[in-house]
Amino acid sequence: MNSSLNAARRSRELAEAADLVVDVLVVGLGATGAGAALDAASRGLSVAAIDAHDLAFGTSRWSSKMIHGGLRYLAKGQVGVAHESAVERGVLLRHTAPHLVRAQPYLLPLTPAVSGGQAATMMAGYRLGDGLRMAARTPRRLLPGPSRISAGRARSLAAPLSPHGLRGALLSWDGRLADDARLVVALARTAASHGARILTRCRALELTGGGARVRDELTGGTFTIRARAVVNATGVWAAQLDPAIPLRPSRGTHLVLRPQTLPGLRAGLHVPIPGESNRFVLVLPQPDGRVYVGLTDEPVRGPVPDVPQAPEEDVTFLLGVLNSVLEVALRREEVAGTYAGLRPLLGGEGRTADLSRRHALLTSPDGVVTVVGGKLTTYRRMAQDAVDRAVSLRGLAAGPSRTARLPLAGFTAAGAGAGDRLAERYGSEAAAVRALTAEDPALAEPLPTGITRAELVWAVRHEGALDVDDLLDRRTRIGLVPGDRAAALPAARAALAY
């Protein structure tokens, strides 16, 4: 079946959904929800997957874009969580999304604030992390091992580092996504190719073990989707559908720096947070030249907003830690944008930073399976476990999960298309995106971050984008910088009418 998502397909499948009883209804189309839709559909089950907003509207687009091997969890003694994270990183790098996930080098600068003993402890941790890589059977050609490098080598990889007192750096490697929202789009499209009905702008008003009462947010009309099994994958909003779920959301804030704000930054940075053990501020250079700096871990109380805001105290904190290792300190006005995401952590005692990232499955009295906790790296395993529970609970006829070896839309082999911007975003579909410019040369015009008008048209025709917010805030990340968003707005409006 065709993997393309667009307004016409949505309208057709929305009309069908009201007349069917599907095997599995998934509510929420972040990474875990889209992953659950793919897992169920690839087992041959009929699937409807809905979201009140858009693909990757919530937490999944606000990550650090890291696909990490669980080293932090190993340091906390959470060996099972760490191993699961390393295994899932390997699945993405090797089997399902090597066109979206690649290895990224990171430096931990050995400044006067990092003692020799601390450096030795951290290197031991990196070596344990490399042991996780080996246990997960991820080859070193995809993820090199750690090493200690000289101060000169460190500054060749990260020129903005201050040379004063710099003794070198610890070099490690981990996975990174080109774009977390693009991963969700690929999951949803792959699910659609297996027959799943992917229905954005459909809000679940009431949820039971037999389906949901749904409102079409574009028309205001309400209808019922009936289902044999129901998975609630709404993350930090899960308690709005089941108030019995004990969530303790925490906020992770990031700064967005324009290209060339930190010239010569070729590797990411792990900057130790003063007074904290095994916590770092991450400096994350992006393929589009921007740099993200994050992240905080602060509890959030009260109603959960649709789009969290980054408070000024978070910005001040992140800048302060970053500036502790830079030769030239960044000023507040050099921060071009910010974003914040909320982690759907299960309730517990103590700081949210110390709560386990292990995911959990909760089953309501009437049979709704809710999946919460976890992290972006382990979305696939979370989705598999949720579908396994739903299949078992309802006695559905389905085989085992196939998603550990199921390539996502655009799949190409690891390393293919390196250096080609479109290939690094679209994989095997890059040629089709490029062909749009032959249809209309004006579509080759670049927008902020290098995105072309052709990519906006592709998103409307094939990736389910329905409005300018979908285009600028999720199919591309132009909207992270308000000035760039304003500059690209006319092109986004034109793409919707193309």
Buried (B, 14 or more C-beta within 10 A) or exposed (E): EEBBBBBEBBEEBBEEBBEBEBBBBBBBBBBBBBBBBBBBBBBBBBBBBBBBBBBBBBBBBBBBBBBBBBBBBBBBEBEEBBBBBBBBBBBBBBBBBBBBBBBBBBBBBBBEEBEEEBBEEBBEBBEBBBBBBEBBEBEEEBBBBBEBBEBEBBBEBBEBBBEEEBBBBBBBBBBBBBBBBBBBBBBBBBBBBBBBBBBBBBBBEEBBBBBBBBBBBBEEEEBBBBBBBBBBBBBBBBBBBBEEBEBBBBBBBBBBBBBEBBEEBEBBBBBBBEEEEBBBBBBBBBBBBBBBBBBBBBEBEEEBEEEBEBBEEBBEBBBEBBBBBBEEEBEEEEBBBBBBBBBBBBEEEEEBBEBBBBBBBBEBEEBBBBBBBBBBBBBBBBBBBBBBBBBEBBEBEBEEBBBBEBBBBBBBEBEBBEEEBBBBBBBBBBEBBBEBBEEEEEBEEEBBBBBBBBBBBBBBBBBBBBBBBBBBBBBBBBBBBEEBBEEBBEBBBBBBEB
